[in-house]
Amino acid sequence: MEASLGIDIQAIENYQTVLQRFGTWPSFHDSEIHSILLDRDGPDRPYLEMRVHVFATTSDVDKEGRYVRDKQTMITMRFSGIESEEIVEFNVQNVIFDLHMQADRDRISVEISSSFGCAGSFTCKRVAVKSVEDFKDESGDAIHNSQPK
């Protein structure tokens, strides 16, 4: 699935850190939201910060018949100056179908479509990539690539 990015990628602060990891802006399809923070404090208030487990899907299939994941990464994004926020159905698994951003005059419209769990929509003044880190499993070990079995 192609990335659904309706804005100039250069409008996203620190977008280069994502490109360095993936070579392109990822689609976020089947990525999973691990956390969402809403905060009213700070110079860019109110803001929403979202941590998402993102990966590239290869054409290889493992012994269970699932596509092999590559470049498993935890991306933290901050959406500053949010308005008209609606976040629903956050639970123990929050699989993204699509993360779409669209420029709308002086604001950016963001829509999180869900395959399962959390979905939402809001507008913001600014989008920034706060961090791009190796994804770690529950024991704290980094998972870089899955290999076909």
DONURO-279945 format. One line per field, with one value per atom (N, C-alpha, C): residue number from 1; residue in one letter; x, y, z. Coordinates in steps of 0.2 Angstrom, whole numbers, plus 5000, padded with zeros to 4 digits. Layout:
REM residues N
num: [NUM,...]
residuo: [A,...]
xx: [X,...]
yy: [Y,...]
zz: [Z,...]
This chain:
REM residues 149
num: [1,1,1,2,2,2,3,3,3,4,4,4,5,5,5,6,6,6,7,7,7,8,8,8,9,9,9,10,10,10,11,11,11,12,12,12,13,13,13,14,14,14,15,15,15,16,16,16,17,17,17,18,18,18,19,19,19,20,20,20,21,21,21,22,22,22,23,23,23,24,24,24,25,25,25,26,26,26,27,27,27,28,28,28,29,29,29,30,30,30,31,31,31,32,32,32,33,33,33,34,34,34,35,35,35,36,36,36,37,37,37,38,38,38,39,39,39,40,40,40,41,41,41,42,42,42,43,43,43,44,44,44,45,45,45,46,46,46,47,47,47,48,48,48,49,49,49,50,50,50,51,51,51,52,52,52,53,53,53,54,54,54,55,55,55,56,56,56,57,57,57,58,58,58,59,59,59,60,60,60,61,61,61,62,62,62,63,63,63,64,64,64,65,65,65,66,66,66,67,67,67,68,68,68,69,69,69,70,70,70,71,71,71,72,72,72,73,73,73,74,74,74,75,75,75,76,76,76,77,77,77,78,78,78,79,79,79,80,80,80,81,81,81,82,82,82,83,83,83,84,84,84,85,85,85,86,86,86,87,87,87,88,88,88,89,89,89,90,90,90,91,91,91,92,92,92,93,93,93,94,94,94,95,95,95,96,96,96,97,97,97,98,98,98,99,99,99,100,100,100,101,101,101,102,102,102,103,103,103,104,104,104,105,105,105,106,106,106,107,107,107,108,108,108,109,109,109,110,110,110,111,111,111,112,112,112,113,113,113,114,114,114,115,115,115,116,116,116,117,117,117,118,118,118,119,119,119,120,120,120,121,121,121,122,122,122,123,123,123,124,124,124,125,125,125,126,126,126,127,127,127,128,128,128,129,129,129,130,130,130,131,131,131,132,132,132,133,133,133,134,134,134,135,135,135,136,136,136,137,137,137,138,138,138,139,139,139,140,140,140,141,141,141,142,142,142,143,143,143,144,144,144,145,145,145,146,146,146,147,147,147,148,148,148,149,149,149]
residuo: [M,M,M,E,E,E,A,A,A,S,S,S,L,L,L,G,G,G,I,I,I,D,D,D,I,I,I,Q,Q,Q,A,A,A,I,I,I,E,E,E,N,N,N,Y,Y,Y,Q,Q,Q,T,T,T,V,V,V,L,L,L,Q,Q,Q,R,R,R,F,F,F,G,G,G,T,T,T,W,W,W,P,P,P,S,S,S,F,F,F,H,H,H,D,D,D,S,S,S,E,E,E,I,I,I,H,H,H,S,S,S,I,I,I,L,L,L,L,L,L,D,D,D,R,R,R,D,D,D,G,G,G,P,P,P,D,D,D,R,R,R,P,P,P,Y,Y,Y,L,L,L,E,E,E,M,M,M,R,R,R,V,V,V,H,H,H,V,V,V,F,F,F,A,A,A,T,T,T,T,T,T,S,S,S,D,D,D,V,V,V,D,D,D,K,K,K,E,E,E,G,G,G,R,R,R,Y,Y,Y,V,V,V,R,R,R,D,D,D,K,K,K,Q,Q,Q,T,T,T,M,M,M,I,I,I,T,T,T,M,M,M,R,R,R,F,F,F,S,S,S,G,G,G,I,I,I,E,E,E,S,S,S,E,E,E,E,E,E,I,I,I,V,V,V,E,E,E,F,F,F,N,N,N,V,V,V,Q,Q,Q,N,N,N,V,V,V,I,I,I,F,F,F,D,D,D,L,L,L,H,H,H,M,M,M,Q,Q,Q,A,A,A,D,D,D,R,R,R,D,D,D,R,R,R,I,I,I,S,S,S,V,V,V,E,E,E,I,I,I,S,S,S,S,S,S,S,S,S,F,F,F,G,G,G,C,C,C,A,A,A,G,G,G,S,S,S,F,F,F,T,T,T,C,C,C,K,K,K,R,R,R,V,V,V,A,A,A,V,V,V,K,K,K,S,S,S,V,V,V,E,E,E,D,D,D,F,F,F,K,K,K,D,D,D,E,E,E,S,S,S,G,G,G,D,D,D,A,A,A,I,I,I,H,H,H,N,N,N,S,S,S,Q,Q,Q,P,P,P,K,K,K]
xx: [5004,5000,5004,5003,5007,5005,5010,5008,5003,4999,4993,4995,5000,5002,5000,4995,4992,4995,5001,5005,5012,5015,5022,5026,5030,5033,5038,5040,5045,5041,5034,5030,5031,5033,5034,5041,5042,5048,5052,5058,5062,5060,5057,5054,5060,5066,5072,5074,5073,5074,5070,5064,5060,5063,5065,5067,5074,5078,5084,5083,5078,5076,5073,5068,5064,5066,5069,5070,5065,5059,5053,5048,5043,5038,5034,5034,5030,5022,5019,5011,5008,5011,5008,5002,5001,4996,4998,4994,4995,5000,5002,5006,5002,5005,5001,5002,4997,4998,4999,5005,5006,5004,5004,5002,5000,4996,4994,4994,4997,4997,4994,4989,4986,4989,4991,4994,4992,4990,4988,4994,5000,5005,5011,5015,5020,5019,5024,5024,5020,5019,5015,5008,5006,5000,4993,4988,4988,4991,4994,4997,4995,4996,4995,5002,5004,5010,5008,5010,5008,5014,5015,5020,5017,5021,5018,5023,5022,5026,5025,5030,5030,5035,5034,5038,5037,5042,5041,5039,5035,5033,5036,5039,5043,5038,5040,5036,5038,5043,5044,5038,5037,5032,5035,5033,5036,5033,5035,5032,5024,5022,5015,5011,5014,5011,5010,5013,5013,5018,5017,5022,5028,5034,5039,5040,5041,5042,5049,5051,5058,5058,5064,5065,5060,5059,5054,5056,5052,5054,5048,5050,5045,5046,5041,5041,5037,5039,5035,5034,5028,5026,5022,5023,5020,5016,5009,5005,5003,5005,5005,4999,4996,4991,4985,4983,4977,4971,4966,4959,4954,4948,4943,4945,4948,4951,4946,4946,4942,4946,4947,4950,4946,4945,4940,4943,4940,4941,4949,4953,4959,4959,4963,4963,4969,4970,4976,4979,4975,4978,4975,4979,4977,4980,4977,4980,4978,4982,4981,4979,4974,4973,4976,4976,4979,4980,4985,4986,4987,4982,4982,4982,4987,4987,4986,4982,4980,4981,4984,4985,4978,4976,4970,4971,4972,4974,4980,4979,4985,4985,4981,4981,4982,4983,4984,4979,4975,4970,4973,4972,4974,4969,4969,4964,4968,4966,4968,4963,4963,4958,4961,4956,4958,4956,4960,4959,4956,4958,4956,4958,4953,4955,4955,4960,4960,4959,4955,4954,4953,4954,4953,4954,4952,4954,4954,4958,4959,4963,4963,4968,4973,4979,4984,4988,4992,4996,5003,5005,5012,5012,5016,5018,5026,5028,5035,5036,5042,5044,5049,5047,5051,5056,5055,5060,5059,5064,5064,5069,5066,5070,5069,5074,5073,5067,5062,5057,5059,5057,5059,5053,5054,5049,5048,5044,5042,5048,5053,5059,5064,5063,5067,5072,5072,5077,5075,5079,5078,5076,5071,5069,5070,5075,5077,5073,5074,5071,5069,5063,5061,5063,5065,5067,5062,5062,5057,5060,5055,5057,5056]
yy: [4994,5000,5006,5011,5017,5022,5026,5031,5036,5038,5042,5049,5052,5059,5064,5068,5073,5080,5080,5086,5086,5091,5091,5088,5083,5079,5084,5089,5094,5098,5098,5101,5098,5091,5087,5088,5092,5093,5086,5086,5080,5074,5075,5069,5065,5068,5065,5059,5059,5053,5047,5048,5043,5040,5045,5043,5039,5041,5038,5030,5029,5022,5018,5021,5017,5019,5024,5026,5030,5030,5033,5034,5038,5039,5033,5029,5023,5024,5019,5020,5020,5017,5016,5011,5007,5002,4996,4994,4988,4990,4996,4999,4999,4999,4999,5005,5008,5014,5011,5012,5010,5015,5021,5026,5033,5036,5043,5047,5053,5058,5064,5066,5073,5078,5083,5088,5095,5099,5106,5111,5108,5112,5113,5118,5119,5124,5126,5132,5130,5123,5121,5118,5120,5117,5119,5115,5108,5104,5098,5094,5087,5083,5076,5072,5068,5064,5057,5054,5047,5043,5037,5032,5026,5025,5020,5015,5008,5003,5003,5004,5005,5000,4997,4992,4992,4989,4988,4981,4979,4972,4970,4964,4962,4957,4954,4950,4942,4942,4935,4933,4926,4924,4919,4919,4915,4908,4904,4897,4897,4902,4903,4906,4908,4911,4918,4922,4929,4932,4938,4942,4944,4944,4945,4953,4955,4962,4964,4970,4972,4980,4982,4988,4990,4986,4987,4993,4998,5004,5007,5011,5015,5022,5025,5032,5036,5041,5046,5052,5054,5060,5065,5071,5076,5081,5081,5086,5092,5097,5103,5108,5111,5116,5112,5107,5103,5106,5105,5107,5101,5101,5097,5090,5088,5081,5076,5070,5065,5058,5055,5049,5044,5038,5033,5026,5022,5015,5013,5017,5015,5009,5004,4998,4994,4988,4984,4983,4983,4983,4988,4992,4998,4998,4994,4994,4999,5002,5008,5005,5007,5005,5010,5017,5022,5028,5032,5038,5043,5048,5053,5060,5064,5071,5075,5080,5085,5092,5096,5103,5106,5110,5114,5121,5125,5132,5133,5135,5136,5130,5125,5119,5113,5107,5101,5096,5093,5089,5082,5078,5072,5067,5061,5056,5049,5046,5039,5034,5031,5025,5019,5015,5009,5003,4998,4991,4988,4990,4987,4992,4994,4998,5005,5009,5016,5019,5024,5028,5036,5040,5047,5052,5058,5064,5070,5075,5081,5086,5092,5097,5099,5101,5104,5109,5113,5118,5115,5110,5108,5100,5097,5090,5089,5085,5084,5077,5074,5067,5069,5066,5067,5062,5056,5051,5045,5042,5036,5031,5025,5021,5014,5009,5002,5000,4996,4993,4988,4988,4983,4979,4972,4968,4969,4965,4966,4965,4961,4960,4966,4970,4976,4975,4969,4967,4971,4974,4977,4972,4973,4968,4972,4970,4974,4971,4965,4962,4955,4953,4946,4942,4936,4932,4927,4925,4919,4913,4909,4902,4896]
zz: [5000,5000,5000,4996,4995,5001,5002,5008,5005,5010,5009,5011,5008,5011,5006,5009,5005,5006,5009,5010,5008,5006,5004,5010,5009,5015,5018,5015,5018,5024,5024,5029,5036,5035,5042,5044,5050,5053,5054,5053,5054,5050,5044,5040,5037,5037,5034,5039,5045,5049,5047,5045,5043,5036,5032,5025,5026,5030,5032,5033,5037,5039,5034,5030,5026,5018,5017,5010,5007,5010,5007,5013,5013,5018,5018,5024,5024,5024,5022,5021,5028,5033,5040,5040,5034,5034,5038,5042,5047,5053,5053,5059,5065,5071,5077,5081,5083,5088,5095,5098,5105,5110,5109,5114,5110,5114,5112,5118,5118,5123,5121,5125,5123,5129,5127,5132,5131,5136,5135,5136,5139,5141,5136,5136,5132,5127,5123,5118,5112,5111,5105,5107,5112,5115,5111,5112,5114,5109,5111,5106,5107,5102,5102,5100,5104,5103,5102,5097,5095,5094,5097,5096,5092,5086,5081,5079,5080,5077,5070,5066,5059,5056,5050,5047,5039,5036,5029,5028,5023,5022,5016,5016,5010,5007,5001,4997,5000,5004,5007,5012,5013,5017,5022,5029,5034,5034,5038,5038,5040,5043,5045,5040,5034,5028,5029,5033,5034,5031,5028,5025,5030,5028,5033,5033,5039,5041,5041,5039,5039,5041,5044,5046,5052,5057,5062,5066,5067,5070,5074,5079,5083,5081,5078,5076,5081,5084,5088,5084,5083,5080,5084,5084,5087,5083,5084,5081,5085,5083,5088,5086,5091,5090,5087,5090,5088,5090,5085,5086,5084,5085,5083,5083,5089,5090,5092,5088,5090,5090,5095,5096,5099,5095,5098,5098,5102,5103,5104,5107,5109,5114,5112,5117,5116,5118,5118,5111,5106,5099,5095,5091,5088,5081,5076,5070,5065,5062,5057,5050,5047,5040,5036,5038,5034,5038,5038,5041,5035,5035,5030,5032,5029,5031,5025,5026,5020,5022,5018,5019,5018,5023,5022,5025,5020,5022,5026,5032,5037,5042,5041,5045,5041,5045,5042,5045,5041,5043,5043,5049,5050,5051,5047,5048,5049,5055,5056,5055,5050,5048,5052,5054,5058,5055,5056,5054,5060,5066,5072,5078,5082,5088,5086,5088,5088,5081,5081,5075,5077,5072,5075,5069,5071,5066,5070,5067,5070,5065,5067,5063,5068,5064,5068,5064,5068,5064,5062,5065,5064,5065,5061,5062,5062,5067,5068,5070,5067,5069,5075,5081,5087,5087,5086,5086,5081,5079,5075,5078,5081,5085,5083,5084,5084,5088,5085,5089,5093,5100,5105,5107,5107,5110,5117,5120,5127,5132,5130,5134,5134,5129,5128,5123,5119,5114,5107,5104,5097,5092,5088,5083,5076,5073,5066,5061,5059,5053,5055,5052,5053,5047,5048,5042,5041,5034,5032,5036,5038,5041,5037]
